[in-house]
Amino acid sequence: MHSLFRLLACAAALTMIAACSGDDTTAPTPTPIPPAAVASVTLSPDSSIVGVGFTQSLIAVPRDAAGNPMTGRQIAWASSAPAIARVDGTGVVTAVAVGRAVITATSGNRSAQSPVLVRGIIPVSSVSVTTALDTLEAWDDLNLAAVVRDSNQNVLTDRAVRWTSSNPAVARVDSVTGVLTGVDRGTVTVTATSEGASGTASRVVVIKYRSLVAGTQHSCDIASGGIVWCWGQNGAEGRIGMPALGATVISSQPVRIPNFGPEGIRARKLASFGRHTCALDVTGKAWCWGGNGWGALGVSAIAQSATPVAVSGGLTFKDIVVGPEYSCALEQAGATYCWGHNDWRQFAMNAPSMSESPVAVAPQLRFASLTAGSTFTCGVTTTSQGYCWGYSGWGNLGDGADISYGNTFSATPALIAGGHAWAQLGGGQIHTCGLTTAGQGYCWGNNGGKLGNGGTLESSTPAMLQGAPTFTNLAVGANHTCAISASANVWCWGLNGNGQVGQAASEVVTRAAQVPTLTAAEVAASGIATGGGAHTCAVTADRLTVKCWGRNDTGQLGTGNTSGEAVAQVTPATVVGQKPL
C-alpha cells in the first residue's frame, strides 16, 4: 500500500515537472469568433395588394454593416393579423380575409416590414393576348387586347394590364394602352401581365414598298413609314440624295433620302422621269430633289439639292408628275399647277417660258390624274376624257391630226381621238399609252415597236395593243412600256436593248410579252433626260420585295453591283435589302 502511494506521488511530481519544462504537446482550445451581427434586413416587395385566396412570396435578405447580403441566417416571419394574411416559415403570404396586415421578417435583432392590403376580389389566374397579329407593317399602329380570367375561366374586366415587347427595335408597345408600333423587320413577342399572370403573342413585323419610280439612271420607292429609298446615279444633281456630287457618283444599293420617314416627312407618292424626283407627303405637300434646271424643283436660287426642298407656294396636292425639266401637280379640288421649263408649252399656255413656283394651268378643265412625257403633258378628266398638250411632232398628243415630224406644239389641251373612256395615261419620250376604264391598252405617237401593236408605223390616234390581256395599271418609260394584268402578271413592250422588256436576244419587242416568273403590284419604266433610260423595276404582288432588270451601268438596278452599259440584264433581280425577313 505504501508503494502505491509513492508511485502516485511520483507521477504527480513528474507531471508538474513536465508542465514547467514545456514538454506538454497538447494544443490549447481556441476561443470561438462570434458571428457578425445583422445590421439590416431588406424585404421585397415592400408592399402588396392581393385578393382573397391569393398568395404572394416575400423575400427577406439579412445584410451586414456594409450592405452585403448575409447567408445562413435564420429568418423569423410573423403577421400582425393572421386572420387577414398569414405567413409561413418561407415567407409565402396567403390572403385570408379582406383587411390590412403587416408582415415582419426578423433576423437577429433586425427586422423589416411589408404592409399587405387584402381586397375582396378574385385573383387573376390567366392572361391571353387576343388580337390577331399575324403580320404588322413597320410604323403602323395596332391596338392590342388582352383577356384576363380567374381560375374558373371567368373573364375579369376591372384589372390593370401592363404590356412589354421582347425587342423594341422590332416593335415597341405602350406599356399602359397596349398600342403596338412596328419598327423594323423581325419577330417580336408581346407580353401582357396582370397581377402576376402573363400571356404572350409572337408575330412578324414586315416592311412593304409602294410608289415605285424610275428616272433616267436611278430608281426610288417608298418603304413603310414614308421612308424614301433611291439608288443608281447621283450625278451632279444629287438625284438619289447623296451629298457628294459628280458624274461618277453612284450607289448600286439603296440610299435613304434625307428627312423622309416616320420622325420627319412621311412620303406617300413619288414621281420621276429625268434628273429630279418629287414626292407628296401624307398632308399633300410637295417636296423635290435633284436637278433644278429651269426651276424644276419649284424653288429659286439653287442649281440642285440632294435634300428634299418644299415646293414654293404652300399648296397641297393629290397627284404629282415629273418630266425632264418640269413638274406638274393636281391641287385637291382638281386644278392643275406646273413649274419648271415651259419650252414646249407643257403648262398648256404660251407664257411664262419657265417658272420657279407653281403656275395654274388649263383652268377650264378639271383632272383626276396627270402624266408627264419628255416634252408634253396629258391628263384624264373627272369624266374619263383624255387630253394632251405640249410637243406634238410625232402624233404623241393622240388628237388624230396629221403627223408633222417637226418641232410643233400646242398650248391648248387636245382631246384624244377615238372617244375612249380613259382610266390612266402615261407619257414617254415621244409616244403615249393609256388604259381605258375596261382595262384595254392603247398607244400612239412615235412607234418603232413602242406602240405594242405589232408594227413600226407612227399613229396620231390610239392603236390597240396586240396580244395583250386587260390591265389594271401601266408605266410608260422613255422607249418602253410595262403594265400589270388583272392576275398580277407583268407585260412589257418596246425597245429592249438592255433587256428592260424582260425578253432575251431582241432589240425591240413589238407586242406585249409577259415577263417570266414575276407577279407584281406596281411597275416603273425608266424615263430619260440625258443618259440611258433602259431599266425597269417592280414591287412584287405581296409588296415585300422590289426587283429590277435592264441596264445597270450606274447601279440603277440596286443589286449591289454594276455592269457595262451594253449588257442586257433580262432576269428581275432583288434590290439590296428590299426583300422579306
C-alpha positions as CSV (number, residue, x, y, z in Angstrom):
1,M,0.0,0.0,0.0
2,H,2.8,2.4,0.9
3,S,4.4,1.6,-2.5
4,L,1.2,2.6,-4.4
5,F,1.0,5.9,-2.7
6,R,4.7,6.5,-3.5
7,L,4.0,5.7,-7.2
8,L,1.1,8.1,-7.4
9,A,3.1,10.9,-5.7
10,C,5.9,10.4,-8.2
11,A,3.6,10.5,-11.2
12,A,2.1,13.8,-10.0
13,A,5.5,15.2,-9.4
14,L,6.6,14.2,-12.9
15,T,3.5,15.9,-14.4
16,M,4.4,19.1,-12.6
17,I,7.9,19.0,-13.8
18,A,6.8,18.4,-17.5
19,A,4.5,21.3,-17.3
20,C,7.1,23.6,-16.0
21,S,9.7,22.4,-18.5
22,G,7.3,23.0,-21.6
23,D,7.3,19.4,-22.8
24,D,3.4,19.1,-22.9
25,T,2.4,18.9,-26.6
26,T,-1.4,19.2,-26.0
27,A,-2.8,22.3,-28.0
28,P,-4.9,24.8,-26.1
29,T,-8.7,25.1,-27.1
30,P,-9.2,28.3,-29.3
31,T,-11.8,30.8,-28.3
32,P,-14.7,30.8,-30.9
33,I,-15.2,34.1,-33.1
34,P,-18.7,35.4,-32.6
35,P,-20.8,35.7,-35.9
36,A,-21.1,39.2,-37.4
37,A,-24.2,41.0,-36.3
38,V,-27.1,41.5,-38.8
39,A,-27.1,45.3,-39.5
40,S,-30.3,45.4,-41.5
41,V,-33.0,43.3,-43.3
42,T,-34.4,44.2,-46.7
43,L,-37.8,42.9,-47.7
44,S,-39.3,42.7,-51.2
45,P,-41.8,43.6,-52.4
46,D,-42.1,46.3,-49.7
47,S,-45.9,46.2,-50.0
48,S,-48.5,44.0,-51.7
49,I,-52.1,44.3,-52.9
50,V,-53.8,40.9,-53.2
51,G,-57.2,39.4,-53.4
52,V,-58.7,36.9,-51.0
53,G,-57.1,33.4,-51.6
54,F,-54.2,34.9,-53.5
55,T,-50.6,34.1,-52.4
56,Q,-47.5,36.3,-52.5
57,S,-43.9,35.3,-51.9
58,L,-41.8,37.7,-49.9
59,I,-38.1,37.7,-49.9
60,A,-36.0,38.8,-46.9
61,V,-32.3,39.4,-47.1
62,P,-30.2,40.0,-44.0
63,R,-27.3,42.4,-44.6
64,D,-24.1,43.4,-42.8
65,A,-23.0,46.9,-41.9
66,A,-21.6,47.3,-45.5
67,G,-24.9,46.3,-47.0
68,N,-23.7,43.0,-48.3
69,P,-26.1,40.0,-48.2
70,M,-25.5,37.5,-45.4
71,T,-26.2,33.8,-45.8
72,G,-27.0,31.1,-43.3
73,R,-29.1,33.4,-41.1
74,Q,-32.4,32.4,-39.6
75,I,-35.4,34.4,-40.5
76,A,-38.5,34.6,-38.4
77,W,-41.8,35.5,-40.1
78,A,-44.8,37.0,-38.4
79,S,-48.1,38.6,-39.4
80,S,-49.8,41.3,-37.4
81,A,-53.2,39.9,-38.3
82,P,-53.0,36.2,-39.2
83,A,-56.8,36.3,-39.7
84,I,-56.3,38.7,-42.6
85,A,-53.0,37.5,-44.0
86,R,-51.0,34.6,-42.7
87,V,-47.3,33.9,-43.5
88,D,-45.4,30.6,-43.4
89,G,-41.8,30.0,-42.5
90,T,-40.6,30.6,-46.0
91,G,-42.2,34.0,-46.5
92,V,-45.3,32.9,-48.5
93,V,-48.2,35.1,-47.6
94,T,-51.8,33.9,-48.0
95,A,-54.6,36.3,-48.1
96,V,-57.4,35.1,-45.8
97,A,-59.9,37.9,-45.5
98,V,-60.5,41.5,-46.5
99,G,-58.4,43.9,-44.4
100,R,-54.9,45.0,-43.7
101,A,-51.9,43.3,-42.1
102,V,-48.2,43.9,-41.7
103,I,-45.7,41.1,-42.4
104,T,-42.5,41.2,-40.4
105,A,-39.3,39.4,-41.2
106,T,-36.7,39.3,-38.4
107,S,-33.1,38.1,-38.4
108,G,-31.0,38.6,-35.3
109,N,-32.3,41.8,-33.7
110,R,-33.1,43.5,-37.0
111,S,-36.4,43.3,-39.0
112,A,-38.2,44.7,-42.0
113,Q,-41.9,45.1,-42.6
114,S,-44.2,44.9,-45.7
115,P,-47.8,46.1,-45.5
116,V,-50.4,43.9,-47.1
117,L,-53.8,45.0,-48.4
118,V,-56.2,42.2,-49.0
119,R,-59.1,43.1,-51.3
120,G,-62.3,41.2,-51.7
121,I,-61.6,40.3,-55.3
122,I,-60.9,37.1,-57.1
123,P,-57.3,36.8,-58.1
124,V,-56.2,36.7,-61.8
125,S,-55.3,33.2,-62.9
126,S,-54.5,33.7,-66.6
127,V,-54.0,36.4,-69.3
128,S,-54.3,35.9,-73.0
129,V,-53.5,38.2,-75.9
130,T,-56.4,38.1,-78.3
131,T,-55.5,40.5,-81.1
132,A,-54.6,38.7,-84.4
133,L,-51.1,39.9,-85.1
134,D,-50.1,37.6,-88.0
135,T,-48.1,40.4,-89.5
136,L,-47.7,44.1,-88.7
137,E,-46.3,46.6,-91.1
138,A,-43.4,48.7,-89.8
139,W,-44.6,52.1,-88.4
140,D,-48.2,51.0,-88.4
141,D,-50.0,51.0,-85.0
142,L,-52.2,48.2,-83.7
143,N,-54.4,48.3,-80.6
144,L,-53.7,45.1,-78.7
145,A,-56.3,43.5,-76.5
146,A,-55.9,41.1,-73.6
147,V,-58.4,38.9,-71.8
148,V,-58.0,38.4,-68.0
149,R,-59.6,35.3,-66.4
150,D,-59.8,33.8,-62.9
151,S,-59.1,30.2,-62.0
152,N,-62.6,29.2,-63.1
153,Q,-62.1,30.9,-66.6
154,N,-64.4,33.7,-65.8
155,V,-63.5,37.0,-67.6
156,L,-62.3,39.7,-65.2
157,T,-63.0,43.2,-66.5
158,D,-61.6,45.5,-63.8
159,R,-57.9,44.5,-63.8
160,A,-55.0,46.6,-65.0
161,V,-52.8,45.1,-67.7
162,R,-49.3,46.1,-68.5
163,W,-47.5,45.4,-71.8
164,T,-43.9,44.7,-72.8
165,S,-42.1,43.9,-76.0
166,S,-39.3,41.4,-76.3
167,N,-37.5,43.6,-78.8
168,P,-38.4,47.3,-79.1
169,A,-36.1,47.6,-82.1
170,V,-38.5,45.4,-84.0
171,A,-41.8,46.6,-82.4
172,R,-42.4,48.8,-79.4
173,V,-45.6,48.8,-77.2
174,D,-47.1,51.4,-75.0
175,S,-47.0,49.8,-71.5
176,V,-50.4,51.2,-70.5
177,T,-52.5,51.4,-73.6
178,G,-51.2,48.3,-75.4
179,V,-50.7,50.2,-78.7
180,L,-48.1,48.2,-80.7
181,T,-45.9,50.1,-83.3
182,G,-43.8,48.2,-85.8
183,V,-40.3,49.5,-86.3
184,D,-38.2,47.0,-88.4
185,R,-38.3,43.6,-89.9
186,G,-38.2,40.7,-87.4
187,T,-40.2,38.6,-84.9
188,V,-41.3,40.1,-81.6
189,T,-43.1,38.6,-78.6
190,V,-45.5,40.9,-76.8
191,T,-46.4,40.1,-73.2
192,A,-49.5,41.2,-71.3
193,T,-49.3,41.0,-67.5
194,S,-51.9,41.4,-64.8
195,E,-51.4,40.7,-61.1
196,G,-48.5,38.3,-61.7
197,A,-50.2,36.3,-64.5
198,S,-49.0,36.8,-68.1
199,G,-49.9,36.0,-71.7
200,T,-47.8,36.3,-74.9
201,A,-48.2,36.5,-78.7
202,S,-45.3,36.2,-81.1
203,R,-45.7,37.8,-84.6
204,V,-43.7,39.1,-87.5
205,V,-43.1,42.8,-88.5
206,V,-42.7,43.4,-92.2
207,I,-41.7,46.3,-94.5
208,K,-43.7,47.0,-97.6
209,Y,-42.9,49.1,-100.7
210,R,-45.0,51.4,-102.8
211,S,-45.0,54.3,-105.2
212,L,-42.1,53.0,-107.3
213,V,-40.5,55.3,-109.9
214,A,-37.6,55.1,-112.4
215,G,-35.7,58.2,-113.6
216,T,-33.1,58.4,-116.2
217,Q,-30.5,56.3,-114.5
218,H,-31.9,56.0,-111.0
219,S,-34.8,54.4,-109.2
220,C,-36.8,55.3,-106.0
221,D,-39.5,53.8,-103.8
222,I,-41.3,54.4,-100.6
223,A,-41.0,52.0,-97.7
224,S,-43.2,51.6,-94.7
225,G,-43.3,54.7,-92.6
226,G,-43.0,57.0,-95.5
227,I,-39.2,56.4,-95.9
228,V,-37.9,57.1,-99.4
229,W,-35.0,55.0,-100.8
230,C,-33.2,55.7,-104.1
231,W,-30.3,54.0,-106.0
232,G,-28.3,54.5,-109.2
233,Q,-26.7,57.7,-110.4
234,N,-26.5,60.6,-108.0
235,G,-24.7,62.7,-110.6
236,A,-24.1,66.4,-110.4
237,E,-27.7,66.9,-109.3
238,G,-28.0,64.8,-106.1
239,R,-30.8,62.8,-107.6
240,I,-30.5,59.9,-105.1
241,G,-29.9,62.1,-102.1
242,M,-26.1,61.6,-101.6
243,P,-24.3,64.8,-100.6
244,A,-21.3,64.1,-102.8
245,L,-22.0,65.3,-106.3
246,G,-20.4,64.4,-109.7
247,A,-21.0,62.5,-112.9
248,T,-19.4,59.4,-111.5
249,V,-21.1,59.4,-108.1
250,I,-23.4,56.4,-107.9
251,S,-24.8,53.9,-105.4
252,S,-25.7,50.4,-106.5
253,Q,-27.7,49.8,-103.4
254,P,-30.5,51.9,-101.8
255,V,-29.6,55.2,-100.1
256,R,-32.1,56.8,-97.8
257,I,-33.3,60.3,-98.9
258,P,-32.7,62.8,-96.0
259,N,-35.6,63.8,-93.8
260,F,-38.1,61.3,-95.1
261,G,-39.5,58.8,-92.5
262,P,-41.8,58.4,-89.5
263,E,-40.0,61.0,-87.4
264,G,-40.0,63.6,-90.3
265,I,-41.7,63.8,-93.7
266,R,-43.8,60.8,-94.4
267,A,-44.0,60.3,-98.2
268,R,-47.0,58.8,-99.9
269,K,-46.3,59.3,-103.6
270,L,-43.3,59.7,-105.9
271,A,-42.7,60.9,-109.4
272,S,-39.6,61.0,-111.7
273,F,-38.7,61.0,-115.3
274,G,-35.2,62.5,-115.7
275,R,-32.7,64.0,-113.2
276,H,-35.1,65.1,-110.4
277,T,-37.7,63.4,-108.3
278,C,-40.7,64.8,-106.4
279,A,-42.8,63.5,-103.6
280,L,-46.1,64.2,-101.9
281,D,-46.2,63.8,-98.2
282,V,-49.2,62.5,-96.3
283,T,-50.6,66.1,-95.9
284,G,-50.3,66.7,-99.7
285,K,-47.3,69.0,-99.5
286,A,-44.9,68.7,-102.4
287,W,-41.1,68.1,-102.0
288,C,-38.5,67.8,-104.7
289,W,-34.8,67.0,-105.0
290,G,-32.1,66.6,-107.7
291,G,-31.5,69.0,-110.6
292,N,-33.2,72.4,-110.5
293,G,-32.7,73.4,-114.2
294,W,-35.4,75.9,-115.2
295,G,-36.9,75.7,-111.7
296,A,-38.0,72.0,-111.9
297,L,-37.8,71.7,-108.1
298,G,-40.2,74.6,-107.6
299,V,-37.7,76.8,-105.8
300,S,-35.3,79.6,-106.8
301,A,-31.7,80.4,-106.2
302,I,-30.3,76.9,-106.2
303,A,-28.9,74.8,-109.0
304,Q,-29.6,71.4,-107.4
305,S,-30.4,69.9,-104.0
306,A,-29.7,66.4,-102.7
307,T,-32.0,67.2,-99.8
308,P,-35.8,67.5,-100.5
309,V,-36.9,71.1,-100.7
310,A,-40.5,72.2,-100.2
311,V,-42.1,73.4,-103.5
312,S,-42.9,77.1,-103.0
313,G,-46.4,78.4,-102.8
314,G,-47.7,76.3,-99.9
315,L,-50.2,74.4,-102.0
316,T,-51.4,70.9,-101.2
317,F,-51.9,68.3,-103.9
318,K,-53.5,64.9,-104.6
319,D,-51.3,63.9,-107.5
320,I,-47.8,64.9,-108.9
321,V,-45.9,64.0,-112.1
322,V,-42.4,64.9,-113.3
323,G,-40.9,65.4,-116.8
324,P,-37.3,66.0,-117.7
325,E,-37.1,69.7,-116.6
326,Y,-40.6,70.4,-115.2
327,S,-43.2,69.1,-112.8
328,C,-47.0,69.3,-112.5
329,A,-49.4,68.5,-109.8
330,L,-53.2,68.4,-109.2
331,E,-54.5,70.5,-106.4
332,Q,-57.0,68.9,-104.1
333,A,-60.0,70.4,-105.9
334,G,-58.7,69.3,-109.3
335,A,-56.9,72.4,-110.5
336,T,-53.6,71.8,-112.4
337,Y,-50.3,73.6,-111.5
338,C,-46.9,73.3,-113.2
339,W,-43.4,74.6,-112.6
340,G,-40.0,74.4,-114.4
341,H,-39.5,74.6,-118.2
342,N,-42.4,75.5,-120.5
343,D,-40.4,75.5,-123.7
344,W,-42.9,73.1,-125.5
345,R,-46.0,74.5,-123.7
346,Q,-46.1,71.8,-121.2
347,F,-48.0,74.3,-119.0
348,A,-50.9,74.5,-121.6
349,M,-50.0,78.2,-122.0
350,N,-47.6,80.2,-124.1
351,A,-46.1,82.1,-121.2
352,P,-44.2,82.1,-119.0
353,S,-41.3,80.3,-120.6
354,M,-40.3,79.0,-117.1
355,S,-41.4,79.3,-113.5
356,E,-39.7,78.5,-110.3
357,S,-43.0,78.3,-108.5
358,P,-46.3,76.6,-109.3
359,V,-48.4,78.2,-112.1
360,A,-52.1,77.5,-112.5
361,V,-52.8,76.0,-116.0
362,A,-55.8,74.8,-118.1
363,P,-58.4,76.5,-115.8
364,Q,-61.3,75.2,-118.0
365,L,-60.5,71.6,-117.2
366,R,-60.5,69.5,-114.0
367,F,-58.4,66.4,-114.0
368,A,-58.5,63.2,-112.0
369,S,-54.9,62.3,-112.9
370,L,-51.9,63.6,-114.9
371,T,-48.9,62.2,-116.7
372,A,-45.7,63.9,-118.0
373,G,-43.8,62.9,-121.0
374,S,-40.4,64.3,-122.1
375,T,-41.9,67.5,-123.6
376,F,-45.7,67.1,-123.2
377,T,-48.4,66.6,-120.6
378,C,-51.6,64.6,-120.5
379,G,-54.5,64.3,-118.1
380,V,-57.7,62.3,-117.5
381,T,-60.6,64.4,-116.6
382,T,-63.1,63.6,-113.9
383,T,-65.4,62.4,-116.7
384,S,-62.7,60.0,-118.1
385,Q,-61.9,62.1,-121.1
386,G,-58.2,62.3,-122.1
387,Y,-56.4,65.5,-123.1
388,C,-52.7,66.1,-124.1
389,W,-50.7,69.3,-124.8
390,G,-47.2,70.4,-125.5
391,Y,-44.9,68.9,-128.1
392,S,-46.8,67.3,-130.9
393,G,-44.3,66.4,-133.7
394,W,-44.9,62.6,-133.7
395,G,-48.6,62.4,-133.1
396,N,-47.9,61.9,-129.4
397,L,-50.9,64.1,-128.4
398,G,-53.2,61.5,-129.9
399,D,-55.5,64.1,-131.5
400,G,-55.7,62.4,-134.8
401,A,-54.1,65.3,-136.7
402,D,-51.5,64.8,-139.4
403,I,-48.1,64.0,-138.1
404,S,-45.7,66.9,-138.8
405,Y,-42.4,65.2,-137.8
406,G,-41.3,68.6,-136.8
407,N,-40.9,71.0,-133.9
408,T,-44.6,71.6,-133.4
409,F,-46.5,72.1,-130.2
410,S,-49.9,73.0,-128.8
411,A,-50.6,75.2,-125.8
412,T,-54.2,74.1,-126.0
413,P,-55.2,70.8,-124.5
414,A,-56.2,68.5,-127.3
415,L,-58.9,65.8,-126.9
416,I,-57.5,62.3,-127.5
417,A,-59.3,60.8,-130.6
418,G,-61.4,57.7,-130.5
419,G,-64.0,58.5,-127.9
420,H,-62.5,56.1,-125.3
421,A,-63.2,56.4,-121.6
422,W,-59.7,56.6,-120.0
423,A,-58.6,55.3,-116.6
424,Q,-54.9,56.2,-116.9
425,L,-52.5,57.8,-119.4
426,G,-48.7,57.6,-119.5
427,G,-46.3,59.8,-121.4
428,G,-43.0,58.6,-122.9
429,Q,-40.3,60.4,-124.8
430,I,-42.4,61.0,-127.9
431,H,-45.2,58.4,-127.5
432,T,-48.1,57.9,-125.2
433,C,-50.0,54.9,-123.9
434,G,-53.3,54.6,-121.9
435,L,-55.7,52.2,-120.3
436,T,-59.4,52.5,-120.8
437,T,-61.8,52.1,-117.9
438,A,-62.3,48.5,-119.2
439,G,-58.5,47.8,-118.9
440,Q,-57.8,47.8,-122.7
441,G,-54.4,49.2,-123.6
442,Y,-53.7,51.7,-126.5
443,C,-50.6,53.6,-127.6
444,W,-49.9,56.4,-130.1
445,G,-47.1,58.6,-131.4
446,N,-43.6,57.6,-132.4
447,N,-43.6,53.8,-132.9
448,G,-40.5,51.7,-133.9
449,G,-42.1,49.0,-131.9
450,K,-43.0,51.2,-128.9
451,L,-46.8,51.2,-129.6
452,G,-47.1,47.5,-129.0
453,N,-49.4,47.0,-132.0
454,G,-47.1,44.6,-133.8
455,G,-46.0,47.2,-136.3
456,T,-43.5,50.1,-136.6
457,L,-45.5,52.9,-138.1
458,E,-46.4,56.1,-136.2
459,S,-50.0,56.8,-135.3
460,S,-51.7,60.0,-134.1
461,T,-54.7,58.1,-133.0
462,P,-54.8,55.4,-130.3
463,A,-53.7,52.0,-131.6
464,M,-54.9,48.9,-129.7
465,L,-52.2,46.7,-128.1
466,Q,-51.9,43.3,-129.9
467,G,-51.9,40.0,-128.0
468,A,-52.3,41.7,-124.6
469,P,-54.7,41.0,-121.7
470,T,-56.6,43.7,-119.9
471,F,-54.5,45.6,-117.5
472,T,-55.0,47.3,-114.1
473,N,-52.2,49.9,-114.4
474,L,-49.3,50.8,-116.6
475,A,-45.9,52.6,-116.5
476,V,-44.6,54.3,-119.7
477,G,-40.8,54.9,-119.9
478,A,-38.8,56.8,-122.5
479,N,-38.9,54.0,-125.1
480,H,-40.7,51.0,-123.5
481,T,-43.8,50.4,-121.5
482,C,-44.9,47.9,-118.9
483,A,-48.3,47.0,-117.5
484,I,-49.8,44.7,-114.9
485,S,-52.7,42.4,-115.7
486,A,-55.6,41.5,-113.5
487,S,-53.8,38.4,-112.5
488,A,-50.7,40.5,-111.4
489,N,-48.5,39.3,-114.3
490,V,-46.1,41.9,-115.8
491,W,-46.2,42.5,-119.5
492,C,-43.8,44.8,-121.4
493,W,-43.1,46.0,-124.9
494,G,-40.9,48.4,-126.8
495,L,-37.1,48.9,-127.0
496,N,-35.2,46.0,-125.3
497,G,-31.5,46.6,-126.0
498,N,-30.7,46.1,-122.3
499,G,-33.3,43.5,-121.5
500,Q,-35.6,46.1,-120.0
501,V,-38.7,44.5,-121.5
502,G,-37.7,41.2,-119.8
503,Q,-37.1,39.3,-123.1
504,A,-33.8,37.9,-124.3
505,A,-32.0,38.4,-127.6
506,S,-34.3,41.1,-129.1
507,E,-33.6,44.8,-129.7
508,V,-37.3,45.6,-129.9
509,V,-40.5,43.8,-128.8
510,T,-43.4,45.0,-130.9
511,R,-46.2,43.2,-129.0
512,A,-46.8,42.9,-125.3
513,A,-44.8,40.0,-123.8
514,Q,-45.1,38.6,-120.3
515,V,-42.1,38.9,-118.0
516,P,-41.5,35.3,-116.8
517,T,-41.8,34.2,-113.2
518,L,-42.9,37.6,-111.9
519,T,-46.1,38.9,-110.3
520,A,-46.3,42.5,-109.2
521,A,-48.4,45.1,-107.5
522,E,-46.6,48.0,-109.2
523,V,-44.1,48.6,-112.0
524,A,-42.0,51.5,-113.2
525,A,-40.2,52.0,-116.6
526,S,-37.3,54.4,-116.8
527,G,-37.6,57.8,-118.4
528,I,-34.9,59.9,-120.0
529,A,-33.5,63.4,-120.0
530,T,-29.8,62.7,-120.6
531,G,-28.2,59.3,-120.4
532,G,-29.8,55.9,-120.8
533,G,-33.4,55.2,-119.8
534,A,-33.4,51.5,-120.2
535,H,-34.3,49.7,-117.0
536,T,-37.5,48.5,-115.2
537,C,-38.4,47.9,-111.6
538,A,-41.4,46.2,-110.0
539,V,-42.8,45.7,-106.5
540,T,-43.8,42.1,-106.0
541,A,-47.5,41.3,-105.5
542,D,-47.1,41.0,-101.7
543,R,-45.3,44.4,-101.7
544,L,-42.5,42.8,-99.7
545,T,-39.8,42.8,-102.4
546,V,-38.5,45.1,-105.1
547,K,-36.9,43.7,-108.3
548,C,-35.2,45.4,-111.2
549,W,-33.9,44.4,-114.6
550,G,-32.3,46.1,-117.7
551,R,-29.4,48.5,-117.9
552,N,-27.2,48.6,-114.8
553,D,-24.1,50.8,-115.7
554,T,-24.8,53.2,-112.8
555,G,-26.3,50.7,-110.3
556,Q,-29.9,51.6,-111.3
557,L,-31.0,48.1,-110.6
558,G,-29.9,48.4,-107.0
559,T,-28.4,44.9,-106.8
560,G,-25.1,45.9,-105.2
561,N,-23.1,45.8,-108.4
562,T,-22.9,47.4,-111.9
563,S,-22.4,46.1,-115.4
564,G,-21.4,47.6,-118.8
565,E,-23.9,49.9,-120.5
566,A,-24.4,47.4,-123.3
567,V,-25.1,44.4,-121.0
568,A,-28.6,43.0,-121.0
569,Q,-29.9,42.1,-117.6
570,V,-33.1,40.2,-118.5
571,T,-34.0,38.4,-115.3
572,P,-35.5,40.5,-112.5
573,A,-33.1,40.7,-109.6
574,T,-33.8,41.7,-106.0
575,V,-32.8,45.2,-104.8
576,V,-30.4,45.0,-101.9
577,G,-32.2,45.0,-98.6
578,Q,-35.6,45.2,-100.1
579,K,-36.8,41.6,-99.5
580,P,-38.8,39.8,-96.8
581,L,-37.3,38.7,-93.5
